[in-house]
Amino acid sequence: MRQNQIQTAEARVLRQNLSPAEHALWSALRDRRFMGLKFRRLAPLGPYIVDFYCAERSVVLEVFGDPNPDRAAWLTRFGCRVLRLDPHDILTNLPGCLQHLAEELAR
């Protein structure tokens, strides 16, 4: 899917300002460290910028809570499965979050 230049520039700025939870999760996901899957961080996907995206499994990981129903519906129609992780849980129990993520991806 082709992205516009404004969205790509916005994603680049966001990548430079990761929250502590996003940074911790990215450290675990990057370079195919998690289950050999490639994740992209703060990736433009259609009209949205998602926190983490795995194209191989069509999975979107969202770190911060407030689910936007329109966003979730669009991502679902696009064929993505949206998983939400709590930032506090990531910072206090990253191995548990990764285990939960592995179980969800195994489904």
N, C-alpha and C positions, 0 to 999 in steps of 0.2 A: 504494500500500500504506500503510495507516494505521500510525503508530508510536505507542508508548506515551510518556507524558510523562517517565518516568525515562530512557529511552533518548535522547530529544531533549535533555534537560538534560545528560546525560553527553556527548553530541556537542558541545554548546555549550562545555563546559569544555575538551574536547580541542582545539577550534578556537582557544582562547586560548593553548594551549601547544604550538604546532607545533614540530617538530624543525627544525633548519636545512635539512635536505634537503626536508622537506615544504614549508617556506616558499619555498624556491627554485623547486620544481616548481609550487607554487600561483601564484607570480608569473608563470610562463610560461603557465599554463592559464586563469587567471581572465579574466572579461569576454570570453569567446569569442576570446581571443588566439591559440589554437592551432587551426588548421584551421577556425575559425568554430564550433567545438563548445562546447557549454555543459557545464562540469564542476561538480560539487558537491564540496566537501571535507568530510571526516569526516562522511559522510552516513549516517543510519540506513537500513539496507536489510534488511528482515526482522528476524531476531534479532541481526543484526550491525551494527557501525558500520564502514564501509569508508573507506579513506583518500581516494580520489577516485572519483567515479562519473559516467559520461556516459550519460544515459538514451537519448539519440538513437542511440547505437551499442551500448547494453547492455554497456558495458565498465567494469570495475572495475580501478583501478590501486592496487596495494599497494606501499608503499615499503619496508617492513621485511620481511626474509627469512622467518622461520619460517612455512612454509605449514601451516595447520591443515587436515587432510584433510576434516574435517566441514564446515568453513566453505567450502572450495573446492567440495565436492560440492553443498552447498546453493545456492551462488551459480550453479553450472553448471545445476542443476535449475531455478533461477529464470530461466534463460536468459541469464545474464551470462557474458561472457568475462573471465577474470581474467589480468591482466598484472602481472608483478612487476618492480620497478625497485630496484636496489641503491642505498642512500643515498650510499655513497662515490662511485659513478658519477655520481649526480645532482650532487653538489657539485663534482666535478672535471671533468665532461664533460657539462654540461646540453645543449648543442646535439646531441651524439651520442645522448643519451637521447631527446630529442625526435624526432630522425631515426628512431631505432628504433621509437618509438611511432607515428610517421606510417606507417612501413612495415607495422607490425602492423595498424593501422586500415584500411589499403588492402586488406588481404586479405579 
